[in-house]
Amino acid sequence: MYDPIGKILMNWRIKKVLPQINENHLDIGCGSNKLSKKYKIKNKEAISIGIDVHPWKNVDKIIKDSSNLSYDDNYFDTITIVASLNHIINRHETLKECNRLLKDDGRLIITMIPQKFWKIWHKLRKNYDLDQKIRKMKFGEVYGLNSAQIKSLLKSSGFELINRKRFMFGMNNLYVASKIH
């Protein structure tokens, strides 16, 4: 997302997600890691780590598998997955790992484009979308997930949806979830 439209969209997502982050933060599928960097500027005392399986520029830690992370149980106050859950092949296992890593009062924040927009959106963005252009889509990745799929993944991973907000003229969703106790 280094083209002008991509930068606008990335900043729009960050603007929507940033107020949701508290204390120690993990960003899974961080891409260029702008969310984590902006959060560190906002809250110098907190830990904010951006991880990704692809060696994008500015990633804090490159990982092999987002469902098997080397952090202690109940370590993070907030975990974000911004526009990347659809690129994680083992989504369910990754969300279970998020449940392990989150404190009991922690929050999981996800943004996702619904499937009804993905075909048009990704065709329009094909020449600028680095996932399609450089990294290439892998088997098992999808271009978007609808609300029912997100809710099902959250529930089966031990989360309850506490808020959903549409943004980007209704073409994107912000999901806020907490652990089921």
BADOPA-395084 format. One line per field, with one value per residue: residue number from 1; residue in three letters; x, y, z of N, C-alpha, C in turn. Coordinates in nm, 2 decimals. Layout:
<recs>
seq <- [NUM,...]
type <- [ala,...]
n_px <- [X,...]
n_py <- [Y,...]
n_pz <- [Z,...]
ca_px <- [X,...]
ca_py <- [Y,...]
ca_pz <- [Z,...]
c_px <- [X,...]
c_py <- [Y,...]
c_pz <- [Z,...]
</recs>
This chain:
<recs>
seq <- [1,2,3,4,5,6,7,8,9,10,11,12,13,14,15,16,17,18,19,20,21,22,23,24,25,26,27,28,29,30,31,32,33,34,35,36,37,38,39,40,41,42,43,44,45,46,47,48,49,50,51,52,53,54,55,56,57,58,59,60,61,62,63,64,65,66,67,68,69,70,71,72,73,74,75,76,77,78,79,80,81,82,83,84,85,86,87,88,89,90,91,92,93,94,95,96,97,98,99,100,101,102,103,104,105,106,107,108,109,110,111,112,113,114,115,116,117,118,119,120,121,122,123,124,125,126,127,128,129,130,131,132,133,134,135,136,137,138,139,140,141,142,143,144,145,146,147,148,149,150,151,152,153,154,155,156,157,158,159,160,161,162,163,164,165,166,167,168,169,170,171,172,173,174,175,176,177,178,179,180,181]
type <- [met,tyr,asp,pro,ile,gly,lys,ile,leu,met,asn,trp,arg,ile,lys,lys,val,leu,pro,gln,ile,asn,glu,asn,his,leu,asp,ile,gly,cys,gly,ser,asn,lys,leu,ser,lys,lys,tyr,lys,ile,lys,asn,lys,glu,ala,ile,ser,ile,gly,ile,asp,val,his,pro,trp,lys,asn,val,asp,lys,ile,ile,lys,asp,ser,ser,asn,leu,ser,tyr,asp,asp,asn,tyr,phe,asp,thr,ile,thr,ile,val,ala,ser,leu,asn,his,ile,ile,asn,arg,his,glu,thr,leu,lys,glu,cys,asn,arg,leu,leu,lys,asp,asp,gly,arg,leu,ile,ile,thr,met,ile,pro,gln,lys,phe,trp,lys,ile,trp,his,lys,leu,arg,lys,asn,tyr,asp,leu,asp,gln,lys,ile,arg,lys,met,lys,phe,gly,glu,val,tyr,gly,leu,asn,ser,ala,gln,ile,lys,ser,leu,leu,lys,ser,ser,gly,phe,glu,leu,ile,asn,arg,lys,arg,phe,met,phe,gly,met,asn,asn,leu,tyr,val,ala,ser,lys,ile,his]
n_px <- [0.08,0.17,0.10,-0.08,-0.36,-0.36,-0.22,-0.39,-0.61,-0.48,-0.41,-0.67,-0.77,-0.59,-0.65,-0.90,-0.86,-0.66,-0.76,-0.87,-0.68,-0.51,-0.26,-0.01,0.06,0.00,0.04,-0.08,0.02,0.12,0.22,0.36,0.39,0.29,0.08,0.17,0.40,0.28,0.13,0.33,0.44,0.22,0.19,0.43,0.52,0.41,0.43,0.46,0.43,0.49,0.42,0.48,0.45,0.57,0.86,0.81,0.90,1.01,0.90,0.87,0.91,0.97,0.78,0.72,0.47,0.16,0.00,0.15,0.31,0.58,0.52,0.43,0.15,-0.15,-0.04,-0.07,-0.26,-0.41,-0.47,-0.43,-0.55,-0.53,-0.68,-0.58,-0.65,-0.78,-0.56,-0.43,-0.39,-0.44,-0.66,-0.84,-0.68,-0.49,-0.65,-0.72,-0.47,-0.44,-0.63,-0.51,-0.29,-0.40,-0.48,-0.72,-0.91,-0.86,-0.86,-0.95,-0.90,-1.02,-1.00,-1.18,-1.26,-1.57,-1.69,-1.86,-1.76,-1.50,-1.42,-1.46,-1.31,-1.04,-0.98,-0.98,-0.76,-0.55,-0.30,-0.17,-0.18,0.02,0.01,-0.09,0.08,0.36,0.40,0.22,-0.08,-0.15,-0.24,-0.54,-0.57,-0.80,-0.99,-1.15,-1.36,-1.69,-1.93,-2.06,-1.88,-1.66,-1.78,-1.83,-1.57,-1.46,-1.63,-1.58,-1.32,-1.32,-1.40,-1.61,-1.81,-1.81,-1.86,-1.93,-1.84,-1.91,-1.71,-1.53,-1.71,-1.89,-1.77,-1.59,-1.52,-1.49,-1.42,-1.46,-1.36,-1.39,-1.25,-1.43,-1.57]
n_py <- [-0.12,0.14,0.33,0.63,0.60,0.36,0.44,0.63,0.46,0.28,0.46,0.54,0.30,0.27,0.50,0.43,0.21,0.27,0.42,0.21,0.05,-0.06,-0.03,-0.30,-0.42,-0.63,-0.67,-0.86,-0.98,-0.74,-0.60,-0.32,-0.22,0.02,0.08,-0.02,0.14,0.40,0.38,0.34,0.60,0.74,0.62,0.59,0.44,0.19,-0.15,-0.24,-0.45,-0.55,-0.81,-1.04,-1.28,-1.24,-1.07,-0.77,-0.42,-0.27,-0.45,-0.57,-0.83,-1.12,-1.40,-1.75,-1.88,-1.77,-1.89,-2.00,-1.86,-1.71,-1.58,-1.51,-1.65,-1.46,-1.21,-0.98,-0.67,-0.58,-0.71,-0.68,-0.74,-0.63,-0.59,-0.84,-1.10,-1.26,-1.34,-1.52,-1.85,-2.05,-1.96,-2.01,-2.14,-1.94,-1.74,-1.88,-1.88,-1.61,-1.58,-1.72,-1.55,-1.30,-1.09,-1.15,-0.94,-0.83,-0.71,-0.80,-0.68,-0.65,-0.57,-0.60,-0.64,-0.70,-1.00,-0.93,-0.71,-0.77,-0.88,-0.68,-0.48,-0.58,-0.63,-0.37,-0.27,-0.43,-0.38,-0.24,-0.36,-0.51,-0.77,-0.92,-0.85,-0.86,-1.05,-1.25,-1.43,-1.70,-2.05,-2.11,-1.86,-1.59,-1.32,-1.17,-1.17,-1.24,-1.10,-1.30,-1.52,-1.41,-1.38,-1.65,-1.76,-1.61,-1.70,-1.98,-1.97,-1.89,-1.63,-1.34,-1.13,-0.79,-0.55,-0.40,-0.21,-0.03,0.11,0.33,0.41,0.20,-0.02,-0.16,-0.33,-0.29,-0.50,-0.57,-0.77,-0.98,-1.20,-1.50,-1.57]
n_pz <- [0.00,-0.10,-0.29,-0.37,-0.31,-0.17,0.06,0.17,0.24,0.42,0.62,0.70,0.81,1.02,1.17,1.25,1.41,1.60,1.83,1.97,2.09,2.37,2.62,2.63,2.31,2.03,1.69,1.44,1.12,1.03,0.80,0.66,0.91,1.02,1.20,1.45,1.49,1.50,1.73,1.92,1.92,2.02,2.27,2.46,2.68,2.65,2.52,2.18,1.92,1.60,1.39,1.12,0.85,0.62,0.49,0.51,0.48,0.78,0.97,1.30,1.39,1.21,1.15,1.14,1.17,1.26,1.44,1.64,1.86,2.04,2.29,2.63,2.81,2.84,2.80,2.64,2.61,2.40,2.08,1.74,1.41,1.12,0.83,0.74,0.83,0.64,0.49,0.64,0.66,0.85,1.01,1.23,1.42,1.47,1.58,1.81,1.93,1.97,2.17,2.38,2.42,2.50,2.77,3.03,3.03,2.79,2.45,2.12,1.80,1.48,1.14,0.84,0.50,0.35,0.18,-0.04,-0.16,-0.23,-0.49,-0.69,-0.56,-0.54,-0.80,-0.90,-0.75,-0.82,-0.96,-0.76,-0.52,-0.30,-0.20,-0.40,-0.61,-0.54,-0.31,-0.37,-0.37,-0.16,-0.15,0.01,0.11,0.11,-0.05,0.12,0.41,0.53,0.76,0.90,0.88,1.02,1.28,1.34,1.34,1.55,1.77,1.78,1.86,2.11,2.16,2.21,2.02,2.07,1.96,1.64,1.37,1.08,0.83,0.59,0.40,0.43,0.32,0.47,0.78,1.13,1.39,1.73,1.99,2.28,2.52,2.59,2.91]
ca_px <- [0.00,0.26,0.05,-0.15,-0.49,-0.33,-0.18,-0.51,-0.68,-0.41,-0.43,-0.81,-0.78,-0.51,-0.73,-1.02,-0.81,-0.57,-0.82,-0.92,-0.56,-0.47,-0.14,0.07,-0.01,0.05,-0.03,-0.05,0.00,0.14,0.26,0.46,0.40,0.26,0.00,0.25,0.48,0.20,0.09,0.44,0.45,0.11,0.20,0.57,0.53,0.35,0.50,0.38,0.51,0.43,0.47,0.43,0.52,0.65,0.96,0.79,0.98,0.98,0.84,0.95,0.95,0.92,0.75,0.68,0.34,0.09,-0.07,0.24,0.40,0.67,0.49,0.37,0.00,-0.21,0.07,-0.11,-0.39,-0.48,-0.42,-0.49,-0.53,-0.58,-0.69,-0.49,-0.70,-0.81,-0.44,-0.38,-0.45,-0.49,-0.73,-0.90,-0.57,-0.43,-0.74,-0.70,-0.35,-0.47,-0.70,-0.41,-0.20,-0.47,-0.52,-0.87,-0.99,-0.80,-0.95,-0.90,-0.95,-1.00,-1.07,-1.20,-1.35,-1.67,-1.67,-1.94,-1.68,-1.37,-1.39,-1.44,-1.20,-0.91,-0.95,-0.94,-0.63,-0.45,-0.17,-0.11,-0.19,0.14,-0.02,-0.11,0.19,0.49,0.40,0.13,-0.17,-0.12,-0.35,-0.61,-0.60,-0.92,-0.98,-1.23,-1.45,-1.81,-1.95,-2.10,-1.76,-1.58,-1.84,-1.81,-1.43,-1.45,-1.70,-1.51,-1.19,-1.33,-1.42,-1.75,-1.81,-1.88,-1.89,-1.89,-1.86,-1.87,-1.64,-1.49,-1.84,-1.96,-1.69,-1.50,-1.57,-1.41,-1.47,-1.40,-1.40,-1.33,-1.25,-1.55,-1.52]
ca_py <- [0.00,0.25,0.42,0.73,0.55,0.27,0.51,0.68,0.35,0.23,0.56,0.53,0.18,0.30,0.60,0.36,0.10,0.32,0.45,0.08,-0.01,-0.03,-0.09,-0.38,-0.44,-0.71,-0.65,-0.98,-0.94,-0.60,-0.54,-0.22,-0.19,0.16,0.09,-0.03,0.26,0.52,0.35,0.37,0.74,0.78,0.57,0.56,0.35,0.05,-0.24,-0.26,-0.54,-0.58,-0.93,-1.08,-1.40,-1.19,-0.97,-0.64,-0.32,-0.22,-0.55,-0.59,-0.97,-1.21,-1.53,-1.86,-1.93,-1.69,-1.97,-2.06,-1.75,-1.73,-1.49,-1.57,-1.65,-1.34,-1.10,-0.86,-0.61,-0.57,-0.78,-0.63,-0.81,-0.53,-0.63,-0.95,-1.23,-1.33,-1.39,-1.62,-1.97,-2.12,-1.85,-2.05,-2.17,-1.81,-1.68,-1.95,-1.83,-1.48,-1.60,-1.75,-1.44,-1.19,-1.09,-1.18,-0.82,-0.78,-0.69,-0.84,-0.59,-0.70,-0.51,-0.69,-0.61,-0.81,-1.06,-0.88,-0.60,-0.81,-0.91,-0.55,-0.40,-0.64,-0.61,-0.23,-0.25,-0.54,-0.33,-0.17,-0.45,-0.59,-0.91,-0.98,-0.82,-0.91,-1.16,-1.34,-1.50,-1.84,-2.14,-2.10,-1.72,-1.54,-1.18,-1.11,-1.25,-1.17,-1.09,-1.43,-1.59,-1.35,-1.41,-1.79,-1.78,-1.56,-1.78,-2.11,-1.95,-1.84,-1.48,-1.29,-1.00,-0.69,-0.43,-0.41,-0.08,-0.02,0.24,0.33,0.41,0.07,-0.12,-0.23,-0.35,-0.30,-0.59,-0.56,-0.89,-1.01,-1.34,-1.55,-1.62]
ca_pz <- [0.00,-0.11,-0.38,-0.29,-0.26,-0.07,0.18,0.23,0.30,0.53,0.73,0.74,0.90,1.14,1.24,1.31,1.50,1.70,1.96,2.03,2.14,2.51,2.68,2.55,2.19,1.92,1.56,1.36,0.98,1.04,0.68,0.68,1.06,1.05,1.32,1.57,1.50,1.54,1.86,2.00,1.93,2.11,2.41,2.47,2.79,2.62,2.42,2.06,1.84,1.47,1.33,0.99,0.79,0.50,0.54,0.47,0.54,0.91,1.06,1.42,1.40,1.11,1.21,1.05,1.19,1.36,1.54,1.74,1.89,2.16,2.40,2.75,2.82,2.90,2.79,2.56,2.64,2.27,1.96,1.62,1.29,1.04,0.69,0.71,0.87,0.52,0.44,0.73,0.62,0.96,1.09,1.35,1.51,1.50,1.68,1.94,1.99,2.02,2.30,2.48,2.45,2.55,2.91,3.04,3.00,2.67,2.33,1.98,1.70,1.34,1.03,0.72,0.39,0.33,0.05,-0.15,-0.22,-0.26,-0.63,-0.75,-0.50,-0.57,-0.94,-0.91,-0.68,-0.86,-0.99,-0.65,-0.41,-0.29,-0.17,-0.54,-0.70,-0.49,-0.23,-0.44,-0.28,-0.13,-0.14,0.13,0.14,0.04,-0.06,0.22,0.49,0.56,0.91,0.96,0.89,1.13,1.40,1.36,1.38,1.69,1.87,1.78,1.91,2.25,2.17,2.18,1.95,2.15,1.87,1.50,1.31,0.94,0.79,0.45,0.32,0.45,0.25,0.56,0.91,1.25,1.49,1.86,2.05,2.41,2.56,2.67,3.04]
c_px <- [0.09,0.21,-0.04,-0.29,-0.46,-0.29,-0.30,-0.59,-0.61,-0.42,-0.57,-0.83,-0.71,-0.59,-0.85,-0.97,-0.74,-0.64,-0.87,-0.80,-0.53,-0.34,-0.05,-0.01,0.07,-0.03,0.02,-0.08,0.02,0.18,0.37,0.48,0.37,0.17,0.08,0.34,0.40,0.16,0.21,0.47,0.34,0.13,0.34,0.60,0.50,0.44,0.40,0.47,0.43,0.50,0.41,0.51,0.60,0.74,0.93,0.88,0.92,0.91,0.93,1.00,0.89,0.90,0.72,0.53,0.27,0.01,0.02,0.35,0.46,0.65,0.42,0.22,-0.04,-0.11,0.02,-0.25,-0.47,-0.40,-0.50,-0.46,-0.60,-0.57,-0.60,-0.54,-0.73,-0.68,-0.38,-0.46,-0.51,-0.55,-0.77,-0.79,-0.50,-0.52,-0.74,-0.58,-0.36,-0.55,-0.61,-0.32,-0.27,-0.49,-0.68,-0.96,-0.94,-0.90,-0.87,-0.97,-0.92,-1.07,-1.07,-1.30,-1.45,-1.65,-1.75,-1.86,-1.55,-1.33,-1.37,-1.32,-1.06,-0.88,-0.91,-0.80,-0.52,-0.31,-0.09,-0.11,-0.07,0.12,-0.04,0.01,0.32,0.48,0.32,0.04,-0.14,-0.25,-0.41,-0.64,-0.73,-0.91,-1.07,-1.31,-1.57,-1.83,-1.98,-1.97,-1.67,-1.65,-1.82,-1.67,-1.41,-1.51,-1.62,-1.37,-1.20,-1.35,-1.57,-1.73,-1.88,-1.91,-1.85,-1.93,-1.82,-1.80,-1.59,-1.62,-1.91,-1.88,-1.60,-1.56,-1.46,-1.48,-1.39,-1.45,-1.33,-1.34,-1.38,-1.50,-1.62]
c_py <- [0.13,0.35,0.52,0.68,0.45,0.33,0.57,0.57,0.29,0.33,0.56,0.42,0.21,0.40,0.53,0.27,0.17,0.35,0.32,0.01,0.04,-0.10,-0.18,-0.44,-0.53,-0.69,-0.77,-0.95,-0.80,-0.53,-0.44,-0.16,-0.05,0.17,0.08,0.09,0.38,0.50,0.38,0.52,0.80,0.74,0.51,0.45,0.20,-0.02,-0.25,-0.33,-0.57,-0.70,-0.97,-1.20,-1.35,-1.07,-0.83,-0.54,-0.28,-0.32,-0.56,-0.73,-1.05,-1.34,-1.63,-1.89,-1.84,-1.76,-2.03,-1.95,-1.76,-1.62,-1.56,-1.56,-1.51,-1.22,-0.97,-0.81,-0.60,-0.64,-0.73,-0.72,-0.72,-0.57,-0.74,-1.09,-1.32,-1.39,-1.50,-1.75,-2.05,-2.02,-1.89,-2.08,-2.04,-1.74,-1.75,-1.91,-1.69,-1.49,-1.64,-1.63,-1.32,-1.20,-1.11,-1.06,-0.75,-0.77,-0.74,-0.75,-0.64,-0.60,-0.60,-0.63,-0.73,-0.87,-1.00,-0.77,-0.65,-0.83,-0.78,-0.48,-0.45,-0.63,-0.46,-0.20,-0.35,-0.49,-0.26,-0.25,-0.54,-0.73,-0.98,-0.96,-0.87,-1.04,-1.28,-1.41,-1.64,-1.92,-2.13,-1.96,-1.68,-1.38,-1.10,-1.21,-1.17,-1.17,-1.22,-1.52,-1.54,-1.39,-1.56,-1.82,-1.73,-1.65,-1.91,-2.10,-1.89,-1.69,-1.45,-1.15,-0.90,-0.56,-0.45,-0.27,-0.08,0.11,0.23,0.32,0.27,-0.05,-0.20,-0.23,-0.35,-0.39,-0.58,-0.68,-0.90,-1.16,-1.38,-1.61,-1.72]
c_pz <- [0.00,-0.21,-0.31,-0.24,-0.15,0.06,0.25,0.30,0.42,0.65,0.78,0.84,1.03,1.23,1.31,1.43,1.62,1.83,2.04,2.11,2.28,2.55,2.59,2.43,2.09,1.80,1.47,1.21,0.96,0.91,0.70,0.82,1.10,1.18,1.45,1.59,1.55,1.69,1.96,2.02,2.03,2.25,2.42,2.58,2.75,2.52,2.30,1.96,1.71,1.41,1.20,0.94,0.67,0.55,0.48,0.54,0.68,1.00,1.18,1.43,1.29,1.17,1.10,1.05,1.30,1.46,1.65,1.77,2.03,2.27,2.51,2.74,2.88,2.90,2.74,2.61,2.51,2.16,1.84,1.50,1.18,0.89,0.65,0.76,0.75,0.46,0.53,0.71,0.74,1.06,1.22,1.46,1.56,1.60,1.81,2.01,2.04,2.16,2.41,2.52,2.51,2.70,2.92,3.01,2.87,2.55,2.20,1.89,1.57,1.25,0.91,0.62,0.37,0.19,-0.07,-0.22,-0.28,-0.41,-0.70,-0.70,-0.54,-0.72,-0.97,-0.86,-0.72,-0.88,-0.87,-0.52,-0.40,-0.26,-0.31,-0.62,-0.66,-0.42,-0.29,-0.33,-0.28,-0.13,0.00,0.17,0.06,0.04,0.04,0.30,0.53,0.71,0.97,0.97,1.01,1.26,1.44,1.40,1.52,1.79,1.88,1.84,2.05,2.27,2.15,2.11,2.04,2.07,1.73,1.44,1.17,0.92,0.64,0.36,0.32,0.38,0.34,0.70,1.02,1.35,1.62,1.94,2.19,2.43,2.63,2.80,3.09]
</recs>
